[in-house]
Amino acid sequence: MTKLSLEYVVRQPKIASENPPMLLMLHGYGSNEQDLFSFADELPDELLIISARAPQTIMHGGYAWYTINFDAIHGKFSDTDEAKESVELIAKFLDELKEEFNFDENRMFLMGFSQGSILSYAVAFKYPEKVKNIIALSGYVMQDILPENKNAEDYKHLDFFISHGSVDQVIPVEWAQQAAPFLNQFAIKNVYSEYPVGHGVAPQNFFNFKKWIEERI
């Protein structure tokens, strides 16, 4: 298999097709490509599933898309330059995946958790032609990494599933609640749900986004 820009694991479609629907998974800070990939066997058989590893090593077995300085004066400080670099890297990786696997761009899903979710929003706004369906788990819209010029016409095909834990101790639920009103400004289709958990994915959350994917395959 060709060496691509990011390390990744893959689950080939259990139902073979020339142009399979594709799901790209982006993990959170300090995790790795195996995390969200644990969902893979429970997701639709038609899907080509790719789970990418973030470029920065921060601990044994743990990776990050960008630096978070937890001891910053005003609490957590995210390195927005590194985040923007990861947006570009993910966009390049998507092009490489298209070349490698010939997936169906009209049935393309991007799923991110936490940092991965934050970057999923940014990829959708910076490169709307590369994505279609976005599953944003336990994240928020980081305005600092979005393009300055946003045209609603470019985003009319986008579709978001957004979810958050109501007692999330890492990313406040209030931050996530701002996503739907923001997307509505551009008439972007979206659904938002909360679950009584912390910074994680509740079983009901999984079943709901699985159903959401099934409806769009």
Backbone hydrogen bonds, N-H to C=O, Kabsch-Sander energy under -0.5 kcal/mol:
donor,donor_aa,acceptor,acceptor_aa,energy
4,L,2,T,-0.5
9,V,51,S,-2.1
11,R,49,I,-2.8
12,Q,10,V,-0.5
14,K,45,D,-2.3
15,I,45,D,-1.4
16,A,14,K,-0.6
22,M,107,R,-1.6
23,L,48,L,-2.9
24,L,109,F,-2.9
25,M,23,L,-0.5
25,M,50,I,-3.0
26,L,111,M,-2.7
27,H,52,A,-0.7
30,G,63,Y,-2.1
31,S,28,G,-1.7
31,S,63,Y,-0.7
35,D,32,N,-1.6
37,F,33,E,-0.6
38,S,34,Q,-0.7
38,S,35,D,-1.5
39,F,36,L,-2.4
40,A,37,F,-1.6
42,E,39,F,-1.7
43,L,39,F,-0.5
43,L,40,A,-1.6
47,L,44,P,-1.4
48,L,21,P,-2.9
49,I,11,R,-2.5
49,I,47,L,-0.6
50,I,23,L,-3.0
50,I,48,L,-0.5
51,S,9,V,-2.5
52,A,25,M,-2.3
52,A,50,I,-0.5
53,R,7,E,-2.8
56,Q,64,A,-2.0
58,I,56,Q,-0.6
58,I,62,G,-2.1
59,M,62,G,-1.4
62,G,59,M,-2.2
63,Y,31,S,-2.3
64,A,56,Q,-2.3
69,N,77,F,-2.8
70,F,68,I,-1.1
72,A,69,N,-1.5
75,G,72,A,-1.3
77,F,69,N,-1.0
79,D,67,T,-2.3
80,T,78,S,-1.2
83,A,79,D,-2.0
84,K,80,T,-2.5
85,E,81,D,-2.0
86,S,82,E,-2.1
87,V,83,A,-1.8
88,E,84,K,-1.9
89,L,85,E,-2.2
90,I,86,S,-2.7
91,A,87,V,-2.1
92,K,88,E,-2.3
93,F,89,L,-2.4
94,L,90,I,-2.3
95,D,91,A,-1.6
96,E,92,K,-2.1
97,L,93,F,-2.6
98,K,94,L,-2.1
99,E,95,D,-1.9
100,E,96,E,-2.4
101,F,97,L,-3.2
102,N,98,K,-1.8
104,D,20,P,-2.8
105,E,103,F,-0.7
107,R,104,D,-1.7
108,M,105,E,-0.8
109,F,22,M,-3.3
110,L,133,N,-2.9
111,M,24,L,-3.2
111,M,109,F,-0.5
112,G,135,I,-2.6
113,F,26,L,-2.2
114,S,137,L,-2.5
116,G,113,F,-2.2
118,I,114,S,-2.5
119,L,115,Q,-2.2
120,S,116,G,-1.5
121,Y,117,S,-2.0
122,A,118,I,-1.5
123,V,119,L,-2.9
124,A,120,S,-2.2
125,F,121,Y,-1.9
126,K,122,A,-2.6
127,Y,123,V,-3.2
130,K,127,Y,-2.1
131,V,127,Y,-0.6
131,V,128,P,-0.5
133,N,108,M,-2.2
134,I,132,K,-0.5
134,I,159,D,-2.9
135,I,110,L,-3.1
136,A,134,I,-0.7
136,A,161,F,-2.8
137,L,112,G,-2.8
137,L,135,I,-0.8
138,S,136,A,-0.5
138,S,163,S,-2.5
142,M,140,Y,-0.8
143,Q,141,V,-1.0
145,I,142,M,-1.7
146,L,143,Q,-1.6
150,K,148,E,-0.7
152,A,150,K,-0.6
154,D,151,N,-1.8
155,Y,151,N,-0.6
155,Y,152,A,-1.3
156,K,153,E,-0.8
158,L,155,Y,-1.7
159,D,132,K,-1.9
160,F,189,K,-2.2
161,F,134,I,-3.0
162,I,160,F,-0.5
162,I,191,V,-2.8
163,S,136,A,-2.2
164,H,193,S,-1.5
166,S,195,Y,-3.2
167,V,197,V,-2.2
168,D,165,G,-1.5
175,W,172,P,-1.3
176,A,172,P,-1.1
177,Q,173,V,-2.1
178,Q,174,E,-0.5
178,Q,175,W,-1.0
179,A,176,A,-1.9
182,F,178,Q,-1.7
183,L,179,A,-2.8
184,N,180,A,-2.6
185,Q,181,P,-1.0
185,Q,182,F,-0.7
186,F,183,L,-1.5
187,A,184,N,-1.6
188,I,183,L,-2.0
189,K,158,L,-0.9
191,V,160,F,-1.8
193,S,162,I,-2.1
195,Y,164,H,-2.1
197,V,195,Y,-2.7
200,G,198,G,-1.8
202,A,200,G,-0.6
206,F,202,A,-2.2
207,F,203,P,-2.3
208,N,204,Q,-2.1
209,F,205,N,-2.4
210,K,206,F,-2.4
211,K,207,F,-2.1
212,W,208,N,-2.0
213,I,209,F,-2.3
214,E,210,K,-2.6
215,E,211,K,-2.0
216,R,212,W,-0.5
216,R,213,I,-1.6
217,I,213,I,-1.0
